[in-house]
C-alpha cells in the first residue's frame, strides 16, 4: 500500500477514539465500526510504524511510551484540522473551548471577576477551568494554557508575563489577640506558621534581619494544597500565612487580616505570574490566541 492510499487522518481519528474511549469496543461504537475493524486498523498502524502503540490485556488497554507520543501528536493534528475548518467556515471568528489550568487563588481574585467580559466578547468560545496549585504537564492535562507562579523551568513552553505580586505575612485579628503579634522573625517560634503540602520554589519564609536574609520554614502543623485553603485557615484564626498580596489585599483593607513583620519582609520576596502554552503565533488556534490576549490585557497580577 502506497503512502497516498493510507488515510492517515482516519487512522489518527480511530486511534485517538480508542485511547479516549478506553477500549476497542467503545471506540468502535463511537466511530460506527465493528470492534474487529478497529482492532485491525490499530494493528496495521502499528505494523506501518514499526512499533507497539497499545499494550493489550484481556481487561484493559495501556498506552506504550511510543503510543502516548503518537496520541499527543495525533490529537493536536486533529484539533488543528478542526480549527482550520472552523476558521474558514466562520471567517476566523474564535470558536470552541479553551482549557485553562490555574490556581484557585488566581481564579478567585483575578480571573473570575473579568471572565464574563471575555465571554461577552467571544460568544462562541467556552472555558474549562481546572484549579490546582500544582504544576501540571499541559499535554498530559490536555490544557491549552496554564497560569503559573514563580520561576519557570526550561521547557518547550512559551510564556506571557501577567505581572508580579509580592508576598505578605498575615493573620486574623482574633489570632493576634490570642497569641500576640510577632515583632521580629525570631518570635515566629511561638506561632503556628501555615504552609503548603507540596514542594515550592521558595518554601521557607524569607526575612531581612540585620541586613542578612534569614529563612523560617512553616512549622508543619497545618499544611494545605492551595492558597485559597491557606487564606481560609488564616481568616479562621488558625495561624500566620504567607500569601500573594493580590489574594489578601481586600481582606487587609476590610480588617479581616492583619499584615505582620512588615519591616522585615525581603524586597525579593515576590512571585512572577505567567500564562504558559504550547505553540506560537499563527499556529495557535484562534480561541487560544484571543484568550491569551485577554489574560494579558485584563487578568494582570499586581
C-alpha atoms as one frame of an Amber mdcrd trajectory, in Angstrom:
protein
   0.000   0.000   0.000   1.434   3.359  -1.003   1.511   6.386   1.276  -1.201
   8.025  -0.864  -3.558   5.108  -0.269  -3.272   5.381   3.518  -5.887   7.609
   5.122  -3.682   8.778   7.950  -6.271  11.201   9.320  -8.795   8.351   9.648
  -6.132   6.242  11.364  -5.469   9.021  13.840  -9.183   9.537  14.495  -9.700
   5.852  15.262  -6.577   5.581  17.399  -7.499   8.701  19.408 -11.003   7.285
  19.889  -9.547   4.012  21.234  -7.440   5.923  23.759 -10.136   8.360  24.857
 -12.889   5.725  24.997 -10.537   3.359  26.860 -11.213   0.388  24.639 -11.739
  -1.021  21.181 -15.447  -1.744  21.577 -16.305   1.711  22.877 -14.257   3.299
  20.102 -15.999   1.102  17.555 -19.403   2.294  18.764 -18.311   5.920  18.594
 -16.826   5.536  15.096 -19.691   3.272  13.911 -17.296   0.444  13.095 -17.020
  -3.130  14.209 -14.561  -3.958  17.013 -12.650  -6.247  14.682 -12.279  -3.456
  12.114 -10.923  -1.111  14.793  -8.525  -3.802  16.027  -7.239  -4.465  12.504
  -6.770  -0.754  11.835  -4.698  -0.311  15.007  -2.643  -3.408  14.151  -1.993
  -2.079  10.623  -0.980   1.265  12.078   1.475  -0.395  14.481   2.883  -2.518
  11.673   3.352   0.520   9.438   5.058   2.494  12.201   7.108  -0.498  13.278
   6.324  -0.106  16.967   3.743  -1.131  19.547   1.324   1.670  20.464  -1.014
  -0.214  22.789  -0.205  -2.876  25.376  -3.242  -5.157  25.340  -4.557  -7.473
  28.040  -7.878  -9.267  28.420  -9.286  -6.474  30.592  -7.695  -3.208  29.533
  -5.510  -1.304  27.127  -2.468   0.704  28.128  -0.528   3.199  26.043   3.131
   2.423  25.493   5.582   5.321  25.603   5.531   5.417  21.795   1.743   5.182
  21.819   1.433   8.129  24.174   3.734  10.207  21.962   1.708   9.315  18.861
  -1.566  10.042  20.686  -0.405  13.511  21.764   0.689  14.429  18.246  -2.397
  12.906  16.627  -4.730  14.740  18.981  -3.059  18.073  18.240  -3.094  17.451
  14.475  -6.808  16.600  14.545  -7.510  19.702  16.654  -5.609  21.830  14.130
  -7.609  20.335  11.273 -10.875  21.086  13.087  -9.688  24.606  13.862  -8.694
  25.214  10.236 -12.115  24.100   9.016 -13.915  26.212  11.624 -11.760  29.235
  10.807 -12.657  29.022   7.139 -16.331  28.423   7.887 -16.622  31.181  10.482
 -14.416  33.855   8.970 -11.698  33.491  11.642 -14.175  34.054  14.476 -12.952
  32.447  17.684 -14.918  29.311  18.438 -14.517  26.195  20.574 -13.402  25.604
  24.158 -10.294  26.897  25.933  -8.922  24.552  28.589  -7.194  26.572  31.319
  -5.240  25.195  34.267  -4.687  27.687  37.079  -4.754  28.136  40.841  -7.915
  28.711  42.841  -6.397  31.979  44.087  -5.786  33.357  40.587  -9.262  32.295
  39.533 -10.981  33.778  42.602  -9.182  37.110  42.796  -8.163  37.855  39.199
  -9.896  35.778  36.546 -13.458  35.222  37.784 -14.274  38.946  38.104 -13.309
  39.652  34.467 -14.206  36.354  32.749 -17.798  37.469  31.965 -16.314  40.241
  29.804 -14.362  37.688  27.763 -17.448  35.524  27.283 -19.408  38.590  26.135
 -16.716  39.470  23.612 -16.467  35.914  22.274 -19.907  34.280  22.486 -18.769
  31.171  20.599 -15.934  30.346  22.992 -16.336  28.306  26.181 -13.821  27.948
  29.012 -12.974  24.819  31.005 -11.270  25.665  34.318  -9.092  23.136  36.167
  -7.977  24.563  39.521  -4.802  23.403  41.250  -1.669  24.965  42.709   0.415
  22.060  41.416   2.452  22.430  38.228   0.871  20.231  35.581   2.068  18.879
  32.270  -0.049  20.704  29.691  -0.053  17.775  27.296  -0.946  15.246  29.972
  -3.649  17.505  31.418  -4.905  18.309  27.892  -4.766  22.002  28.749  -4.348
  24.826  26.246  -2.994  27.321  28.781  -1.714  27.218  32.353  -1.157  30.171
  34.677   1.946  29.561  36.781   3.718  31.468  39.527   7.414  31.607  40.306
  10.498  30.900  38.187   9.825  28.928  35.026  11.814  25.814  34.276  13.406
  25.483  30.876  10.922  23.756  28.564   9.265  23.892  25.176   6.521  26.103
  26.621   6.062  29.742  25.650   5.253  32.253  28.383   3.495  35.614  28.579
   4.038  37.509  31.808   0.871  38.557  33.629   2.536  40.567  36.389   4.288
  40.321  39.736   2.937  40.078  43.269   4.895  40.407  46.491   4.154  38.064
  49.377   2.705  39.181  52.701   2.645  37.501  56.116  -0.884  37.843  57.502
  -3.038  36.698  60.404  -6.596  37.217  61.599  -7.142  39.812  64.362  -8.525
  37.021  66.565  -5.276  35.061  66.201  -3.205  38.149  67.077  -5.406  38.735
  70.107  -4.846  35.183  71.360  -1.168  34.754  70.554   0.230  38.264  70.266
   1.825  39.925  67.266   5.373  38.845  66.325   7.730  41.816  66.452  10.742
  40.111  64.855  11.204  36.893  62.846  12.753  35.346  65.976   9.266  35.437
  67.518   7.942  33.003  64.903   8.990  30.040  67.021   5.921  30.510  69.227
   3.491  30.920  66.340   1.659  28.485  64.055   3.036  29.022  60.550   0.679
  27.646  57.925   2.289  26.035  54.888   1.770  24.142  51.647   1.861  20.356
  51.470   3.798  20.239  48.202   7.235  21.378  47.074   7.527  25.062  46.180
  10.349  27.100  44.643  10.608  29.057  47.937   9.090  27.014  50.754  10.674
  28.809  53.738   9.675  32.373  54.572  12.488  34.845  53.800  13.091  37.865
  56.065  15.682  40.595  56.309  17.315  40.574  59.776  20.183  42.994  60.450
  20.844  43.247  56.735  21.029  39.467  56.272  18.383  37.243  54.704  17.150
  34.516  57.039  14.535  31.887  56.291  11.935  30.374  58.593  10.019  27.344
  57.322   6.332  26.649  58.105   6.047  24.615  61.291   4.193  21.747  59.612
   1.248  21.605  61.997  -1.234  22.663  59.314  -0.477  22.207  55.609  -2.803
  22.810  52.666  -2.765  22.035  48.964  -3.666  25.507  47.680  -3.504  29.187
  48.518  -7.242  29.685  48.952  -7.325  26.973  51.612  -4.471  28.699  53.447
  -6.296  32.023  53.167  -9.444  30.462  54.650  -7.396  28.968  57.501  -5.783
  32.341  58.196  -9.186  34.058  58.146 -10.406  31.473  60.638  -7.562  32.286
  63.020  -5.577  29.070  62.546  -2.204  30.791  62.264   0.094  33.013  60.220
   0.146  32.578  56.438   2.480  33.790  53.697   0.330  34.600  50.677   0.489
  36.608  47.470  -0.615  40.167  48.119  -3.310  40.191  45.441  -5.083  37.336
  47.257  -5.294  39.143  50.615  -5.463  42.810  49.569  -9.231  43.039  50.070
  -9.028  41.165  53.386  -6.386  43.585  54.696  -8.395  46.599  53.551 -11.505
  45.232  55.306  -9.610  44.376  58.503 -10.220  40.647  58.160  -6.461  40.017
  58.036  -3.565  41.960  59.530  -0.090  42.117  57.904   2.769  41.347  60.292
   6.567  41.701  60.266   6.336  44.323  57.536   9.691  45.862  58.477  11.481
  42.570  57.893   9.972  41.486  54.561  12.602  40.874  51.853  12.223  43.083
  48.814  12.943  39.986  46.711  10.028  38.006  48.200   7.907  38.296  45.074
   6.412  35.910  42.540   6.061  36.444  38.813   2.930  35.102  37.128   2.888
  33.746  33.590   0.434  32.316  31.095   2.258  29.364  29.515   1.234  27.424
  26.432   2.489  25.238  23.592   2.784  26.681  20.085   3.344  30.169  18.786
   1.954  32.939  16.635  -0.213  31.974  13.732  -0.027  28.288  14.714  -2.161
  28.918  17.807  -5.884  28.185  17.470  -7.871  31.411  17.353  -9.718  30.533
  20.575  -6.385  30.178  22.439  -4.866  33.312  20.927  -7.790  35.563  21.880
  -7.863  34.147  25.413  -4.126  34.773  25.849  -4.610  38.342  24.643  -7.468
  38.749  27.109  -5.369  37.442  30.015  -2.542  39.831  29.171  -4.975  42.737
  28.927  -7.493  42.106  31.718  -6.020  39.498  34.101  -2.983  41.359  35.341
  -1.441  40.416  38.702  -0.214  43.248  40.946
